[in-house]
Amino acid sequence: MYKGIITAALLAAGISSAGAATLDTVKQRGTLVCGVSTGFAGFSAPDSQGNFKGLDVDYCRALAAGILGDPNKVRYVALTAQNRFTALQSGEIDVLYRNSTETFLRGTTLGLRQGPVNFYDGQGFVVKKDLGVKDLKGLSGATVCVAQGTTHEVTLGDYGRANGIDWKPLVFDRPDTMYQTFFGGRCDAMTQDASALAGAVATAAPKPDDYVVLPQTISKEPLGPFTRNGDEVWSDIITWLHYGLVEAEELGVTQANVEEMAKSQVPAIQRLLGASGDLGSRLGLANNWLVGAIKAGGNYGEIFERNVGKSSPLKLERGLNATWSKGGLMYAIPFK
Ligand SMILES: N[C@@H](CCC(=O)N[C@@H](CS)C(=O)NCC(=O)O)C(=O)O
């Protein structure tokens, strides 16, 4: 009975009871339940065998490896732009890694926490080359394909009004139908995160060379993980996983050398990998949890390159996603 009252009180305070002690739930279950997209090449998409691959997926794998000792102990729940946040609020998933933009309103009205940005993006546009459009003004009067429930839907309207561009949005609730429609020639342009445009052209265009992503972006789209309010330890784990992967890149700790590096005499590496400092235990984890996490898919730079970088079909530059020491925004809070 008391439990019922407490649960009701927590719910009234906007704190889901499913949100409490997520770490214990994951340990007891022996599996991490990760919310991802239904299919966005480079970030989270099933391969031909149905195994999810991508930058966001590699965070799920690193997390499972760090907590459960096995990167494969993840169940992926494929979510649309529309149902992603409810899946987290209701406790259906433990964490959302789904190319989701962090904003003021999402951070203050959904009962959710926003973790460190794992990909700095911006809203871009793709057009067919033979349309001859070189900039956004050239899209006046154009029909623009856009996905429902995304930041893009709102920004497209705002930007058009502010800049006198009367584009006509055509809204889709599923990305696959949007791609079919755009590549079928029904829209003059398609807008979404620039990374997603690169993924769509590389994987869904009949002839990728026929399309060009315009150089301008019209928004900031900081993509990052979401957790539930009221579970600080779990949110801290999500935070420090990201900083750990970035710090590993800064310190030259890689998937191939992490076990060797765990014996390093360099104090910063010792603390990162748990040879000194007892940092992991403060999160309820093994002190060397990041050894397993880095072994799963490498440091941030390795995860970036494999999934979205020059050697991937998306061929994205590091740009803002380079480490701060190389002119980007990836900067790990010190492990001490
Ligand atoms: N970053 C934007 C957009 C995220 C988004 O949902 N993008 C669509 C582009 S079509 C997507 O990834 N869809 C994949 C899916 O629904 O599985 C946001 O958080 O609102």
PDBQT file of the ligand as one rigid body, heavy atoms in Angstrom, charges set to zero:
ROOT
HETATM    1  N1  LIG A 401      17.365  15.505 -34.639  1.00  0.00    +0.000 N 
HETATM    2  C1  LIG A 401      15.995  15.713 -34.994  1.00  0.00    +0.000 C 
HETATM    3  C2  LIG A 401      15.500  14.714 -36.040  1.00  0.00    +0.000 C 
HETATM    4  C3  LIG A 401      15.564  13.306 -35.601  1.00  0.00    +0.000 C 
HETATM    5  C4  LIG A 401      14.799  12.349 -36.540  1.00  0.00    +0.000 C 
HETATM    6  O1  LIG A 401      13.906  11.651 -36.083  1.00  0.00    +0.000 OA
HETATM    7  N2  LIG A 401      15.177  12.314 -37.808  1.00  0.00    +0.000 N 
HETATM    8  C5  LIG A 401      14.524  11.423 -38.714  1.00  0.00    +0.000 C 
HETATM    9  C6  LIG A 401      14.925  11.810 -40.093  1.00  0.00    +0.000 C 
HETATM   10  S1  LIG A 401      13.833  11.144 -41.250  1.00  0.00    +0.000 SA
HETATM   11  C7  LIG A 401      14.981  10.003 -38.432  1.00  0.00    +0.000 C 
HETATM   12  O2  LIG A 401      16.058   9.789 -37.950  1.00  0.00    +0.000 OA
HETATM   13  N3  LIG A 401      14.188   9.018 -38.710  1.00  0.00    +0.000 N 
HETATM   14  C8  LIG A 401      14.591   7.666 -38.513  1.00  0.00    +0.000 C 
HETATM   15  C9  LIG A 401      13.465   6.888 -37.929  1.00  0.00    +0.000 C 
HETATM   16  O3  LIG A 401      12.356   7.419 -37.733  1.00  0.00    +0.000 OA
HETATM   17  O4  LIG A 401      13.705   5.723 -37.616  1.00  0.00    +0.000 OA
HETATM   18  C10 LIG A 401      15.118  15.635 -33.766  1.00  0.00    +0.000 C 
HETATM   19  O5  LIG A 401      15.575  15.216 -32.707  1.00  0.00    +0.000 OA
HETATM   20  O6  LIG A 401      13.927  15.997 -33.857  1.00  0.00    +0.000 OA
ENDROOT
TORSDOF 0
